Amino acid sequence: MRTSRYACLAALLALAPASKALAASSDDCSQGFATRLAAAYREDAQPADPNAEAPARRAMPSPFLSPPFPSAEWQLGGVAYPIGVPNLNSQYPLEKALACNAVGKWMKDNRIEVYGWINPSVNASSSAHSNYPLSYATRPNRVEFNQALLRIERLPDTVQTDHVDWGFHLDNLYGYDYHYTTMKGVLSNQLLNNPRAGEALNGKTYGYDPMLFYGDIYIPWVAEGMVVRIGRYLSLPDIEAQFSPNNYLVTHSVLYTVDPYTQMGVMTTTRLNQQWTLQIGVNGGNDTAVWNHSSRPTLQACVRWVSADNNDMLYPCVNSFNSADYNYNNVQMYVATWGHRFSEKVHILTEGYYMYGRNIAGFGPGGEPDVVASSPLPGKAAEYGVVNYINVEINPTNMFSFRNEWYNDQKGQRTGFATRYTSHTLGMTHWVSPDLEIRPEVRYERSYDASAYDKGHKDYQLTALVDAIWHY
């Protein structure tokens, strides 16, 4: 959710002469695109109208404020917002600037949105060769271009209950982070068929991933509303997400680094009532396109419960279940997340999972996640762990998050080393404006049964990072 509660930053770029930018507004169609874009940034930086009418909703009130938190709602995968929650995004600068041409007007009339962000980062690390299993800033002591994302979407209106509605979603991601998001069979040759000696990950350094592409159908007459999603979508559970703006911290936990990212198939999300939501789906397997030879029919099922006072959330999931042996990323995964709100400004989130693959042929040592088998791992290779977030709002433009985790990669199949891990991360998000956030972070982590850091050279790692997310 984006608001305009800030009286701090005007236009980020001098895209038009100052006199025109000051005089123009984003809906002044007598001005050029650049002038309207600069005006849109300036308008975003103004305080919100306190008398503005809130959009209608038929769900519980939002438990948090966003900003400063990355989301205002309790976690629920498979939908843009929980059923009954309106679109909480205000219009983005790019959309405002485009609204004067024929295409922009057509998009606005049809509730089609276009927006995105650019996300660079820099890190300083005690490691010299690799930061893995820290992600996504795998390469140590450098500036990294993590993400440039362009999104085109239409959100179905799930507040109304009198007609079927539809939506779609297209995400185009470019940057270093494609190493983690790529799906086998979807432009995956740039990653899987390009070995890089000495690099932390295989593949081209920077790549493109059409990360999400799906359609939504909202049917209001099934229970209290059902959304059917068809296409490539994000894996349902996890506190963390692939997209930078959706995270409390710059880096990801080890749990998140090595679990499934996206699936391709059909997912249904059904609201039984305000407190209970049921999800059932079938897909082609974790991070595997349905047309790829590695695809296996896989079931997903989740249920989300929110307490009547909106202070607790429980979200257990069978994220992937089938009877097949390990093939590419075919792991069986059982996961649950619990959230508790102490107040509107303080909440915690805790996630745990158990994950395994059957009859895994082997895995190559060295700490790289995509090397091919060299030592046998017959039978079942399992991994499990727990991660906790403590999130605190300082004021409407600042929040802190403290993450602690414990993880056990029993046979080293996910991280390259059979060892237990702990990590402790403290970070802050500062919203300079509704369109620019800065996130500094410091992280300390250890491995206990093997030297798993810096490609096997160390059993610990200390990292300081900062990134910026510029929304457009």
Long-range contacts (C-beta under 8 A, 24 or more apart in sequence): 1-62, 1-66, 1-67, 1-71, 1-72, 1-88, 1-89, 2-44, 2-66, 2-67, 2-88, 2-89, 2-90, 2-92, 2-434, 2-471, 3-48, 3-67, 3-90, 3-434, 4-43, 4-44, 4-45, 4-46, 4-47, 4-48, 4-90, 4-434, 5-47, 5-48, 5-67, 5-396, 5-397, 5-434, 6-44, 6-45, 6-46, 6-47, 6-396, 6-397, 6-431, 6-433, 6-434, 7-45, 7-46, 7-47, 8-45, 8-397, 8-432, 8-433, 9-41, 9-45, 9-432, 9-433, 9-435, 9-436, 10-41, 10-42, 10-45, 11-38, 11-39, 11-41, 11-42, 12-41, 12-433, 12-435, 12-436, 12-470, 13-38, 13-41, 14-38, 26-93, 26-96, 26-97, 26-99, 27-96, 27-99, 27-100, 29-100, 33-97, 33-98, 33-100, 34-97, 36-96, 36-97, 36-100, 37-93, 37-94, 37-96, 37-97, 39-96, 40-92, 40-93, 40-94, 40-96, 40-97, 41-93, 41-433, 41-435, 43-96, 44-90, 44-93, 44-433, 44-434, 44-435, 45-433, 45-434, 55-86, 55-87, 55-88, 55-159, 56-86, 56-159, 57-84, 57-85, 57-86, 57-159, 58-84, 58-159, 58-161, 59-83, 59-84, 59-85, 59-274, 60-274, 60-306, 60-310, 61-310, 62-88, 63-310, 63-311, 63-341, 63-344, 63-347, 64-341, 64-344, 64-347, 64-393, 65-344, 65-345, 65-393, 65-396, 67-396, 67-397, 67-399, 67-429, 67-431, 67-434, 67-437, 68-393, 68-394, 68-395, 68-396, 68-397, 68-398, 68-399, 68-429, 68-431, 69-248, 69-391, 69-393, 69-399, 70-245, 70-246, 70-247, 70-248, 70-429, 71-246, 74-304, 74-306, 74-313, 74-315, 74-339, 75-237, 75-239, 75-304, 75-313, 75-315, 75-337, 75-339, 75-349, 76-269, 76-277, 76-304, 76-315, 77-233, 77-234, 77-235, 77-236, 77-237, 77-238, 77-279, 77-302, 78-227, 78-229, 78-233, 78-236, 78-267, 78-269, 78-279, 78-281, 78-302, 79-158, 79-216, 79-227, 79-229, 79-269, 80-153, 80-155, 80-167, 80-169, 80-216, 81-155, 81-158, 82-271, 82-277, 83-158, 83-218, 83-224, 83-225, 83-226, 83-227, 83-269, 83-271, 83-277, 84-158, 84-159, 84-224, 84-225, 84-271, 84-274, 85-158, 85-159, 86-157, 86-159, 87-155, 89-113, 89-115, 90-434, 92-471, 92-472, 93-435, 93-471, 93-472, 94-472, 110-154, 111-154, 111-155, 112-152, 112-153, 112-154, 113-151, 113-152, 113-153, 113-154, 113-155, 114-150, 114-151, 114-152, 115-151, 115-471, 115-472, 116-148, 116-149, 116-150, 116-151, 116-471, 116-472, 117-147, 117-148, 117-149, 117-244, 117-245, 117-469, 117-470, 117-471, 117-472, 118-147, 118-148, 118-469, 118-470, 118-472, 119-146, 119-147, 119-148, 119-149, 119-175, 119-244, 119-467, 119-468, 119-469, 119-470, 120-144, 120-145, 120-146, 120-467, 120-468, 121-146, 121-250, 121-465, 121-466, 121-467, 121-468, 122-465, 122-466, 122-467, 123-463, 123-464, 123-465, 124-463, 124-464, 124-465, 125-461, 125-462, 125-463, 125-464, 126-454, 126-458, 126-460, 126-461, 126-462, 126-463, 127-453, 127-454, 127-457, 127-458, 127-461, 127-463, 128-454, 128-457, 129-200, 129-454, 129-455, 129-457, 130-200, 130-367, 130-368, 130-453, 130-454, 130-455, 131-200, 131-461, 131-463, 132-200, 132-201, 132-257, 132-367, 132-368, 132-369, 132-415, 133-254, 133-257, 133-258, 133-367, 133-369, 133-415, 133-421, 133-452, 134-251, 134-252, 134-257, 134-423, 134-443, 134-445, 134-461, 134-463, 135-180, 135-251, 135-252, 135-256, 135-257, 136-176, 136-177, 136-179, 136-180, 136-251, 136-252, 137-250, 137-251, 137-463, 137-465, 138-176, 138-179, 138-200, 138-201, 139-176, 139-199, 139-200, 140-454, 140-463, 144-176, 145-175, 145-176, 145-206, 146-175, 146-176, 146-177, 146-244, 146-467, 147-173, 147-174, 147-175, 147-177, 147-243, 147-244, 148-173, 148-174, 148-175, 149-173, 149-174, 149-211, 149-243, 155-216, 156-216, 156-217, 156-218, 156-227, 157-218, 158-218, 158-220, 158-225, 158-227, 160-220, 161-220, 161-221, 161-224, 161-225, 162-220, 163-220, 164-217, 164-218, 164-219, 164-220, 165-217, 165-218, 166-215, 166-216, 166-217, 166-218, 167-215, 167-216, 167-218, 168-214, 168-215, 168-216, 169-212, 169-213, 169-214, 169-215, 169-216, 169-231, 170-210, 170-212, 170-213, 171-210, 171-211, 171-212, 171-213, 172-208, 172-210, 172-211, 173-208, 173-209, 173-210, 173-211, 174-206, 174-207, 174-208, 174-209, 175-206, 175-207, 176-205, 176-206, 177-242, 178-203, 178-206, 178-207, 178-208, 178-209, 179-203, 179-207, 180-242, 180-257, 180-261, 181-209, 181-211, 181-242, 181-261, 181-262, 182-207, 182-209, 182-287, 183-209, 183-232, 183-261, 183-262, 183-264, 183-287, 183-288, 183-289, 184-287, 184-288, 184-289, 184-292, 184-294, 184-328, 184-329, 185-288, 185-289, 185-291, 185-292, 185-294, 185-295, 186-210, 186-232, 186-289, 191-370, 192-370, 200-368, 201-368, 201-369, 201-370, 202-368, 202-370, 202-371, 203-370, 211-242, 211-262, 212-262, 222-270, 223-270, 223-271, 223-272, 223-273, 224-271, 224-272, 224-273, 224-274, 225-270, 225-271, 226-268, 226-269, 226-270, 226-271, 227-268, 227-269, 228-266, 228-267, 228-268, 229-266, 229-267, 229-268, 229-269, 229-281, 230-265, 230-266, 231-264, 232-262, 232-263, 232-264, 232-289, 233-262, 233-263, 233-264, 233-267, 234-261, 234-262, 235-259, 235-260, 235-261, 235-262, 235-263, 235-286, 235-319, 236-267, 236-279, 236-300, 236-302, 236-317, 236-319, 237-302, 237-315, 237-317, 237-319, 237-335, 237-336, 237-337, 237-351, 237-353, 238-335, 238-337, 238-351, 239-337, 239-349, 239-351, 239-387, 239-389, 244-467, 244-469, 245-437, 245-469, 245-471, 248-389, 248-391, 248-399, 248-401, 248-403, 248-427, 248-429, 249-401, 249-403, 249-425, 249-427, 249-439, 249-441, 250-427, 250-439, 250-441, 250-465, 250-466, 250-467, 251-425, 251-441, 251-443, 251-463, 251-465, 253-387, 253-403, 253-405, 253-407, 253-423, 253-425, 254-385, 254-405, 254-407, 254-415, 254-421, 254-423, 254-445, 255-351, 255-353, 255-385, 255-386, 255-387, 255-405, 255-407, 256-387, 257-415, 258-369, 258-383, 258-409, 258-414, 258-415, 259-319, 259-331, 259-333, 259-335, 259-353, 259-355, 260-286, 260-287, 260-319, 260-320, 260-329, 260-331, 260-333, 261-286, 261-287, 262-287, 263-287, 263-298, 263-300, 263-320, 264-288, 264-289, 264-290, 265-290, 265-298, 265-300, 267-300, 274-306, 275-305, 275-306, 275-307, 275-308, 276-303, 276-304, 276-305, 277-303, 277-304, 278-302, 278-303, 279-303, 279-304, 279-317, 285-320, 285-322, 285-327, 285-328, 285-329, 285-330, 286-320, 286-328, 286-329, 286-330, 286-331, 286-333, 287-328, 287-329, 288-328, 288-329, 288-330, 294-327, 294-328, 294-330, 296-322, 296-324, 296-327, 296-330, 297-322, 298-322, 298-330, 310-341, 311-340, 311-341, 311-342, 312-338, 312-339, 312-340, 312-341, 313-337, 313-338, 313-339, 313-340, 314-338, 314-339, 315-339, 319-353, 324-358, 325-357, 325-358, 325-359, 325-360, 326-357, 326-358, 326-359, 326-360, 326-361, 326-381, 330-357, 331-355, 331-356, 331-357, 332-356, 332-357, 332-358, 344-393, 345-392, 345-393, 346-390, 346-391, 346-392, 346-393, 347-391, 348-388, 348-389, 348-390, 348-391, 349-388, 349-389, 349-391, 350-386, 350-387, 350-388, 350-389, 351-386, 351-387, 351-388, 352-384, 352-385, 352-386, 352-387, 353-384, 353-385, 354-382, 354-383, 354-384, 355-382, 355-383, 355-384, 355-414, 356-380, 356-381, 356-382, 356-383, 357-381, 357-413, 360-411, 360-413, 363-411, 363-412, 363-413, 363-416, 364-416, 365-412, 365-416, 365-417, 365-456, 366-416, 366-455, 366-456, 367-415, 367-416, 367-417, 367-452, 367-453, 367-455, 367-456, 368-416, 368-455, 369-414, 369-415, 369-416, 371-416, 377-411, 377-412, 377-413, 381-410, 381-411, 381-413, 382-410, 382-411, 383-407, 383-408, 383-409, 383-410, 383-413, 383-414, 384-408, 384-410, 385-421, 396-431, 397-430, 397-431, 397-432, 398-428, 398-429, 398-430, 398-431, 399-428, 399-429, 400-426, 400-427, 400-428, 401-425, 401-426, 401-427, 401-428, 401-429, 402-426, 403-427, 412-450, 415-452, 416-452, 417-447, 417-449, 417-450, 417-451, 417-452, 417-456, 418-449, 418-450, 419-447, 419-448, 419-449, 419-450, 419-452, 420-447, 420-448, 420-449, 421-445, 421-446, 421-447, 421-448, 421-452, 422-446, 422-448, 434-471, 435-470, 435-471, 435-472, 436-468, 436-469, 436-470, 436-471, 437-468, 437-469, 438-466, 438-467, 438-468, 439-466, 439-467, 439-468, 439-469, 440-464, 440-465, 440-466, 441-465, 441-466
